[in-house]
Amino acid sequence: MRTMGDAETPPLLVEETIAIIGVGLIGGSVAAALKKRGFAGRILGVGRNASRLESAKAAGLIDACSTNLAESAAQSDLIILCTPVNLIIEGVRDISATCRPGTLITDAGSTKGDICRELSSRFAKGVTFIGSHPLAGSEKQGFEEANPDLFQNRVCVVTPNETTPADQLSRLNAFWELLGCRVIEMTAEAHDQAIARTSHLPHVVASALVSLLEKSHNQLTSTGFCDTTRIAAGDPDLWSAILLANASEVIQSIDELNGKLAEFSEAIANRDATTLKNLLQLAKTNRDNLGVKSCDRPAS
Amino acid sequence: MRTMGDAETPPLLVEETIAIIGVGLIGGSVAAALKKRGFAGRILGVGRNASRLESAKAAGLIDACSTNLAESAAQSDLIILCTPVNLIIEGVRDISATCRPGTLITDAGSTKGDICRELSSRFAKGVTFIGSHPLAGSEKQGFEEANPDLFQNRVCVVTPNETTPADQLSRLNAFWELLGCRVIEMTAEAHDQAIARTSHLPHVVASALVSLLEKSHNQLTSTGFCDTTRIAAGDPDLWSAILLANASEVIQSIDELNGKLAEFSEAIANRDATTLKNLLQLAKTNRDNLGVKSCDRPAS
C-alpha cells in the first residue's frame, strides 16, 4: 500500500487538483482534513449553490469553486462526490465525458451496491471509479460543521471490483490514509449487508424510538435515551435516500430486529429471568467487545 | 418546597445520620454528592459485603458501615435504598420494625409501581416511605465509579400518594435538591408508564440491536452505533430485574415500537420516499425538541 513517506512512489501531495463535489459536512471535512494534513495542491469545491460555495471559499476550506461539474472534472486529478447518495450516480453522469485519462473518481456515500454496479464500468479507458464510505459523520449539517479530525482513526471502506486497476486502488487508499482513516477493502454487496446492521438499522430504530416519545415525557429522558436516539436528528432527506438505496438489506435487518425483540418480550411475559439475563448478557458481551476506542468521538 | 436557605424550616444539614443501603454506583454517588455539597451529618453505608463497605469507607465515601440493616435503620433519620429494584421491598422489610418515629425512607429504583404499592403503607405511625427515581445512572458499576456530580441538573421523580405527609415530602424534595436534582412529583403508575418508554424500552432496543452484530462487523461500527447501543453494556442482573418489575408497560412499549418499525419497513418496501421522509422528520423534530441541555453528561 502506498503511503505518504514511501520514496518509491509519488506522494499524494503532488495531486494538483482534488475536486470535492458537494461541500457539506463530509465534503467540508475532507477539505479541512486535507488542509490540516499538508495537502499542497488545489482544492476545488463544486456544487449547485454558488453563494454557499463562495462562503466555503471565504472560510478558507476550499481554494476555488465552481457550479460547473463537467468543467471542474476536466481540471481535476482526483474527484470525490460528497453529495447525498441519490445524487451520486447523477453527479458522475455529469462529469463522465470530461474527465482526463488517469483521473480517479470516488464518493463518500453510505451505500455502495447500486452506485458501484452503475459506475465502476461507466468510464472511458484510463478513468477509474472506486466506491468509498468513510465511517464518520454527524447528525449536523453544512460545511460550517466541518471538522478536520472527522476521519481521524476512522475506518474507510473502499469497494473495488475485479476490474479495478491496482495503482488506482493504492492511490485511493493513500488518499483516505492521508485524511487519517484506516482503509478496509470489501465488495460493495458485503458492505451494504454489514452497514445495514451497523448504521442504517440503528438509524431506523433510533427514529422509531424517539417517534414514540410524548412531549410531556421529554423531561423524563436521561443520557441513555439521548444517546440511543441521537442519530435520529440526522437529515430526513439524506437518510430517506440512504434507506431506499439499501432497501432490501434494511428491511431484512428490521425483520431480524423484530425477531430479537420478540425474544425479549416473550421472556418478560413469561417472567423468565434466566432467559432474559442471557439475552441481556449476550448484548453486554457484544457491546463490551466493541471497546471504547472505536466509540471515541473526534474533538469538535 | 423547603430549600436549604429557608430560615423558617430546619435545613437538611441537621440530619444526623443518612443511611445508604447498597453502596454501588448510585449509592456511592449519593454519598459523594452529600460530601461535596456540605452535608454535615453522618453517612452510614449499609450492605451485605463487609469488605466492600470497608473499602468505600477507606475511600472516604461513607463515615461508617454496617451489614446489619435493622440496627442501621434504628440509628438513621433518613434511609435511602440503592439496591437493585428486586431487593428493595425485601430490604425495607428488614428495617421496617426498627425505624424510629420521624424516619423518612426512600429508594432510587427505576420502577415505582410494585415498590410503592407494597411499601407506602407498610410502616408504623411516624415512619414514611416515599418512592424516588433519580434519572441519572451509568452503564458502569461499583462505588469506584461514584460521581459527586451524577445528579447535578438531573430530574428526580418522587412518587407520593394521598397518605404521604406533606412535611416528609418536603424533606425528601430538599434531599434530592441538595444532591443537585430538579424534583418532579408523579404517581408511581404514571412514572412506570413514562419510564418504560424513556428508559426501559431503549435498553431493550439497544440490547437487541447489538445482539445482532456479527463480530466481523465490529470494525464497521461508528459513533452512531456506539451511541445507540451504549446502554446495552449495563448489568444484566440489574436490568433483568427492572424489566420484570415493569413487565406490562415494557411489553406494551415493545409492541408500540414494532408498529412504528412496520411503518418504516412498509415505506421502504413501497419505495415511498414521501412517507419515509415524514417518518424521519417526525423523529428528527422529537429529537431536536429534547434539546442539548437534557442530554449533557455530568463530568466524570
Interface residues (C-beta under 8 A of the other chain):
Chain A: L135 A136 G137 R154 V155 V157 I184 A194 I195 R197 T198 S199 L201 P202 H203 V204 V205 A206 S207 A208 L209 V210 S211 L212 L213 E214 K215 H217 N218 Q219 L220 T221 S222 T223 G224 F225 C226 D227 T228 T229 R230 I231 A232 A233 G234 D235 P236 D237 W239 S240 A241 L243 L244 A247 V250 I251 S253 I254 D255 E256 L257 N258 K260 L261 F264 S265 I268 A269 R271 A273 L276 K277 L279 L280 Q281 L282 A283 K284 N286 R287 D288 N289 L290 S294 C295 R297
Chain B: L135 A136 G137 R154 V155 V157 I184 A194 I195 R197 T198 S199 L201 P202 H203 V204 V205 A206 S207 A208 L209 V210 S211 L212 L213 E214 K215 H217 N218 Q219 L220 T221 S222 T223 G224 F225 C226 D227 T228 T229 R230 I231 A232 A233 G234 D235 P236 D237 W239 S240 A241 L243 L244 A247 V250 I251 S253 I254 D255 E256 L257 N258 K260 L261 F264 S265 I268 A269 R271 A273 L276 K277 L279 L280 Q281 L282 A283 K284 N286 R287 D288 N289 L290 S294 C295 R297
